[in-house]
Amino acid sequence: MVTDVLIIGGGPAGMSSALSASENGSKVVIVERDGVLGGILNQCIHNGFGLHYFGEELTGPEFAHRFRKMVEKDKNITVLTNTLVTDLKEKVATVLSRSGIIEIKFKACVLAMGCRERTAGNISLNGTRPMGVITAGSAQKMVNIDGKMIGKDIVILGSGDIGLIMARRLTLEGAKVHAVLEINSTSSGLRRNILQCLDDFNIPLYYNTTIFEVVGRDRVEGVYYGQVDEHFNKIESTKKFLKCDTVILSVGLVPDLQILPDFEINPKTNGVFVNEHYQTKQPWLFSCGNVLHVHDLVDNVALEGKQVGLFASLYAQKKLYGGNLIKVSHSKDFAYVLPYTLFEGEEDVEMKFRLKNKIVRKWLVVKSEGREVAKKFVLAGVPGEMMTMKFNKSGVKNEVALEVQ
Ligand SMILES: Cc1cc2nc3c(=O)[nH]c(=O)nc-3n(C[C@H](O)[C@H](O)[C@H](O)COP(=O)(O)OP(=O)(O)OC[C@H]3O[C@@H](n4cnc5c(N)ncnc54)[C@H](O)[C@@H]3O)c2cc1C
């Protein structure tokens, strides 16, 4: 099989990049390992999606359905579902489908494989290994797709968005969510999810708190939990027992890059390094969505996919031009800033970033060679929210740095 642009992953990032590559005149193939396009959205039956992209509030499946309909209508796009990309080499991918193993040759490829959840093993959760310890996304799939209840007395470890959403979902399904325990002093979840999923249901969120030990032989019987100091050391004097039958983990998402085991990874995002065109160090390989950096809103994923699909299509048509490189750096206030390099030019560029700590009434400042290029006032910013800042590149040379003042 031969195509101009190969897209790996049929979630919102993959579908939006496919549509924009096709609109730009390229032939596109989407490879999706699941039986249906939509990615993680298919299990997110709550609303809160689409406010920015479609200007209305949709559920995850509704948002996915809108994209799926557009993809299905597009004659330039071929969709291969139930098909897994197992290997990726210079302009050729090996895929495993129900009819066997085939190769797809392409001119450009977009990585859109989303992310996976950190597990009990990833965080070295202490205690026994009974049934009833489950990640929030798996719990969401079991409840929303398979229609199975996972427990009655729940403790949630980590205040990521999926955990917050599951706190509400399980309460609505009749379970008692006793507490959400967060080891940090701030949540990595969105403020609106804390309000709508915890506060509205009187579910307590304890900061600087973690599980010391999971207890139970066959099934979870409870957890010892308590506070930690600023170095995350357990404060034994605060240890308490909480009876529960289920522990849900919402302790972080990691870009799913299993098909690129030897690729250079940015430890700050766990995604690949990309330039202003979302192009990796292999010029034919592009990346977007949660496999590049974990997004808070699907609308941002779809917008990024749209941008990247165009770049990949232009590359396939030999019309993507770079230029002199501008190196991007940032102060310690940022967890990461993306993209990692820009090209000299006269256009606007949008930087995406997450903060390390909460800021209130501060300026975000962009400097090049010590000179201020742009600034933006921020009333409040938190690590859980992805932020953006646009500026014009005219006059910017060699390097650019982002600071909080
Ligand atoms: C539980 C949960 C709740 C969320 N709630 C909200 C919300 O309320 N509002 C909001 O705006 N956003 C929400 N989000 C965020 C939003 O859903 C994600 O940011 C978005 O779905 C990510 O899109 P994606 O296309 O990058 O990845 P995904 O949606 O994960 O899609 C990736 C696709 O790639 C496929 N794939 C992976 N590897 C391969 C391979 N090797 N071969 C073939 N296919 C492959 C996967 O099967 C999957 O379909 C939520 C996310 C999660 C996980």
The ligand as an ORCA input file, in Angstrom:
! r2SCAN-3c Opt
* xyz 0 1
  C     -10.423      9.720     30.663
  C     -10.229     11.030     29.942
  C     -11.157     12.058     30.157
  C     -11.026     13.248     29.438
  N     -11.956     14.247     29.600
  C     -11.875     15.369     28.825
  C     -12.893     16.423     28.894
  O     -13.813     16.370     29.703
  N     -12.792     17.482     28.043
  C     -11.777     17.571     27.145
  O     -11.728     18.508     26.358
  N     -10.789     16.617     27.092
  C     -10.818     15.528     27.899
  N      -9.865     14.561     27.821
  C      -8.734     14.791     26.962
  C      -8.958     14.330     25.516
  O      -9.861     13.269     25.468
  C      -7.660     13.898     24.954
  O      -6.804     14.999     25.075
  C      -7.774     13.488     23.484
  O      -8.699     12.444     23.323
  C      -6.403     13.018     22.977
  O      -6.512     12.773     21.607
  P      -5.425     11.922     20.821
  O      -5.973     11.760     19.459
  O      -4.097     12.526     20.984
  O      -5.339     10.516     21.568
  P      -6.433      9.324     21.766
  O      -7.815      9.858     21.865
  O      -5.902      8.540     22.879
  O      -6.280      8.535     20.394
  C      -5.134      7.781     20.061
  C      -5.538      6.633     19.170
  O      -4.360      5.995     18.669
  C      -4.587      4.595     18.612
  N      -3.283      3.910     18.594
  C      -2.306      3.963     19.551
  N      -1.228      3.238     19.188
  C      -1.518      2.729     17.961
  C      -0.782      1.905     17.035
  N       0.465      1.460     17.299
  N      -1.380      1.541     15.869
  C      -2.633      1.991     15.584
  N      -3.364      2.780     16.412
  C      -2.815      3.150     17.574
  C      -5.425      4.331     19.873
  O      -6.156      3.132     19.763
  C      -6.334      5.552     19.898
  O      -7.538      5.354     19.220
  C      -9.956     13.396     28.544
  C      -9.005     12.368     28.389
  C      -9.133     11.203     29.078
  C      -8.069     10.114     28.905
*
